[in-house]
Each structure stands twice: as structure tokens, then as C-alpha cells.
Amino acid sequence: MCPRTEPMAAMAITTTDAGLLRLLQLSSVSLPVGGFAFSQGLESACEQGWVTNSESAGQWLAAQLQHTLAYLDVPVFLRLHAAHSQGDSEQLHYWNDYLLAARESHELHLTDTAMGQALRRLLLSLAVPCELDNPCSFAATFAIAASYWQVPAATAAMGFCWSWLENQVAAATKLVPLGQTQAQQLLGQLQGLIPSAIATAETLADDELGASLPALAIASSLHEHQYTRLFRS
């Protein structure tokens, strides 16, 4: 079954109303960045029979939250947010490149850069300066937008994680497949892992960053040659 989580402690909302609304906009599944087109290896995991029901889907996504997002994506996201907030262009570029170099397959790299470039175009259309050129990661452009709209880093990271989780559960709904009620149950079970992932990310030093989930990398690589598929990755 999907890992049990303790009820989330009440969180004090420290963002302004405008910042919170901007975060909701960034985290929305309707944001036109193409997240719906990427399963990030999940389609291949279903094809291989590794993910077959709600329970195994929950385990697949929980592992990524606890071992990849918590140790790579979120701590780098926090550094990107800090770099932009401090006007440190060198660090902003460094951590963007670091995150892209950490992707373990062509398709995982494609997912990140395609969504990042789409969000960059959107930000420019909204008059939000984005000094990163292509290729830029989705985390970097999300962090730039959150910093520009003065959303605190930890709160922005929660929105970033939610965006990832909602897209992945939407992919699982089509692929496993799951019913709409099962999908909402899965979201409810897994969202409780997000605060702990962020808390872990906040404690990590630079030389502690990194993650490797071999099955995820294998699934993504296999998907590159999968004969029939719904998703780009």
C-alpha cells in the first residue's frame, strides 16, 4: 500500500495574498509548460509491469519524492531561489547547469529543458525578466518567477513539489489506469511527504546533493525506444 504519512502540521502562511495567488498560478496543472506530455519514466514502468495499481504507483512516486526531489531537485531549487533573490547570476547559472547535468537519461533531460523553456517564454510574456538562456531547467525558471513575485523559498518549493506530484498522478491516472477517486486518494496520501522532503532539502550541504534511482533511469531509457506510447518521456 502507499506509504502512510502523519497529518501535516498547520503551516503559517507568510506570503502576501498576491504572492500566494502567483504561486497557485505557477503550480497549476493548466500552466502552459507541457507537463501533461511527460510521464518521466512512469509509462515505461507500467509497460514493464513494475507499476500495475494504485499501491505500486504510490510506491513509485513516494520513492522519487523521498530520494530524488528531497536530495536533488528541492535543495537545488532552494539555491536557485536564493541566487536570484540575491542577484547572484553566477550561482544562478551554476545551479541550473548542475541540475541539468544530474539528469540520468536523454528523456529526463528533455523533460526538464522543454518545460523550463516553455516557462521561460511564458515569464517573458508576463514581463518577468529571466536572465537564463536556453537550456534552462524547469526548477530554475520556477524559482526565478517565485523570487520575482516575492514568494518565500520554502513556500515556493512546496508549490514546485505539488506541481510535480499532480502531473505524475495525472499520468498515472491514464497509464495504470486509475479512477478519478483513486487519483485523489493517491494525491492525498502522497502530499504528506512534501513537507518532510523540503525539510530534508533545507539541511543539506552542497557536497551532500545528488540522487540516483536506477529503476527510474532504466525506465526512462527504455521509454526512448518503446514502440507505442502516450507520453514524450
C-alpha positions in Angstrom: 0.0 0.0 0.0 1.0 3.6 -0.4 3.3 4.8 2.5 1.3 6.1 5.4 2.0 9.7 6.4 1.3 11.6 9.5 -1.2 14.5 9.3 0.6 17.7 8.2 1.2 20.2 10.9 -0.5 23.5 10.4 1.6 25.9 8.4 1.7 29.6 8.9 1.2 31.4 5.5 3.8 34.1 5.3 3.3 35.1 1.7 1.3 38.1 0.7 -2.1 37.4 -0.9 -0.6 38.4 -4.3 2.4 36.1 -3.8 0.2 33.2 -2.8 -2.0 33.7 -5.9 1.1 33.8 -8.1 2.3 30.6 -6.6 -1.1 29.0 -7.3 -0.7 30.2 -10.9 2.8 28.6 -11.1 1.7 25.4 -9.6 -1.5 25.0 -11.6 -1.8 21.9 -13.9 -3.1 24.4 -16.5 0.2 26.3 -16.7 1.1 26.0 -20.4 4.5 24.3 -20.0 3.6 20.9 -21.4 3.9 19.0 -18.1 1.0 16.8 -19.3 3.2 15.4 -22.1 5.8 13.8 -19.8 5.5 10.8 -17.6 9.2 10.8 -16.5 9.6 7.1 -16.9 6.2 6.1 -15.5 4.9 5.0 -18.8 7.7 2.5 -19.3 7.4 1.3 -15.7 3.8 0.5 -16.4 4.8 -1.2 -19.7 7.4 -3.3 -17.8 4.8 -4.3 -15.2 6.6 -2.5 -12.3 3.7 -0.3 -11.7 0.3 -2.0 -12.0 -2.1 -0.4 -9.5 -2.6 2.4 -7.1 -0.4 0.8 -4.4 2.6 0.4 -6.7 2.1 3.8 -8.3 2.2 5.3 -4.8 5.4 3.5 -4.0 7.0 4.6 -7.3 6.1 8.3 -6.7 7.0 8.2 -3.0 10.5 6.9 -3.8 11.0 9.8 -6.1 9.8 12.3 -3.5 11.9 11.0 -0.7 15.1 10.1 -2.7 15.2 12.4 -5.7 13.2 15.5 -5.0 14.4 15.7 -1.4 18.1 15.2 -2.2 18.4 16.9 -5.6 15.6 18.9 -7.1 14.4 20.7 -4.0 17.8 21.6 -2.5 18.9 22.9 -5.9 15.6 24.8 -6.2 16.3 26.5 -2.9 19.7 27.5 -4.1 18.3 28.9 -7.3 15.7 30.9 -5.4 18.4 32.3 -3.1 20.7 33.1 -6.0 18.0 35.1 -7.9 16.9 36.8 -4.7 20.5 37.9 -4.0 21.1 38.9 -7.7 23.9 36.3 -7.9 23.9 35.5 -11.7 26.9 33.2 -11.4 25.3 31.0 -8.8 22.0 31.0 -10.7 23.7 29.7 -13.9 25.8 27.2 -11.9 22.9 25.5 -10.2 20.8 25.5 -13.4 23.7 23.7 -15.1 24.2 21.4 -12.1 20.6 20.2 -12.2 20.6 19.5 -15.9 23.8 17.6 -15.7 22.3 15.4 -13.0 19.6 14.0 -15.3 20.3 10.4 -16.0 18.7 9.9 -19.4 18.1 11.9 -22.5 14.4 11.9 -21.9 14.7 13.2 -18.3 16.9 16.0 -19.6 14.4 16.7 -22.3 11.5 16.9 -19.8 13.4 19.4 -17.7 14.6 21.6 -20.6 11.3 21.6 -22.6 9.3 22.6 -19.5 11.9 25.1 -18.5 12.0 26.8 -21.9 8.2 26.9 -22.1 8.0 28.6 -18.7 10.8 31.0 -19.7 8.7 32.0 -22.7 5.7 32.5 -20.6 7.5 34.6 -18.0 8.9 36.9 -20.7 5.3 37.3 -22.0 4.3 38.3 -18.4 7.2 40.9 -18.3 9.1 38.8 -15.7 12.9 39.1 -16.5 14.6 35.7 -17.0 18.3 36.1 -17.4 18.8 32.4 -18.1 19.1 31.4 -21.8 18.2 28.0 -23.1 18.8 25.4 -22.0 17.2 26.2 -18.6 15.6 23.8 -16.2 12.0 24.0 -15.0 13.2 24.3 -11.4 15.3 27.4 -12.3 12.6 29.2 -14.2 10.0 28.3 -11.4 12.5 29.6 -8.8 13.1 32.8 -10.8 9.3 33.5 -11.0 8.7 32.7 -7.3 11.6 35.0 -6.3 10.5 37.8 -8.6 7.0 37.6 -7.1 8.4 37.5 -3.6 7.2 34.1 -2.6 9.4 32.7 0.2 11.7 29.9 -0.8 10.2 27.1 1.3 6.7 28.0 0.3 7.7 28.2 -3.4 9.3 24.8 -3.0 6.0 23.3 -1.8 4.3 24.7 -4.9 7.1 23.2 -7.1 6.7 19.8 -5.5 2.9 19.9 -5.8 3.3 20.7 -9.5 5.5 17.7 -10.0 3.2 15.4 -8.0 -0.1 16.5 -9.6 1.4 15.9 -13.1 2.7 12.5 -12.1 -0.6 11.4 -10.6 -2.4 12.7 -13.8 0.0 10.5 -15.8 -0.7 7.5 -13.6 -4.5 8.1 -14.0 -4.1 7.4 -17.7 -1.4 4.7 -17.6 -2.2 2.4 -14.7 -5.0 3.3 -15.1 -6.6 4.9 -12.0 -10.1 6.1 -11.4 -10.6 9.7 -10.6 -11.3 8.9 -6.9 -8.2 6.7 -6.7 -6.2 9.5 -8.1 -7.4 11.9 -5.5 -6.8 9.4 -2.8 -3.2 9.0 -4.1 -2.7 12.8 -4.1 -4.0 12.9 -0.5 -1.6 10.2 0.6 1.5 11.5 -1.1 1.1 15.2 -0.4 2.0 14.5 3.2 5.5 13.6 2.1 6.2 17.0 0.6 6.9 18.9 3.9 9.4 16.3 5.0 11.1 16.4 1.6 11.5 20.1 1.9 12.7 19.9 5.5 15.4 17.3 4.4 16.4 19.6 1.5 16.9 22.5 3.8 19.5 20.6 5.9 21.8 19.5 3.0 25.2 21.0 2.3 26.4 21.4 -1.3 28.5 18.2 -1.2 25.5 16.2 0.0 23.4 16.8 -3.0 22.6 14.1 -5.6 20.3 11.2 -6.2 20.1 8.0 -8.1 17.2 5.8 -8.6 18.4 3.1 -11.0 14.9 1.8 -11.9 13.8 5.3 -12.8 16.8 5.8 -15.1 16.3 2.4 -16.7 12.6 3.0 -17.2 13.3 6.4 -18.8 16.0 4.9 -21.1 13.6 2.0 -22.1 10.9 4.5 -22.9 13.2 6.2 -25.5 12.7 3.0 -27.6 9.2 2.0 -26.6 7.1 1.1 -29.6 3.8 2.6 -28.6 3.5 5.4 -26.1 1.3 8.3 -25.0 4.0 10.5 -23.4 7.2 12.1 -24.7 9.1 10.7 -21.7 
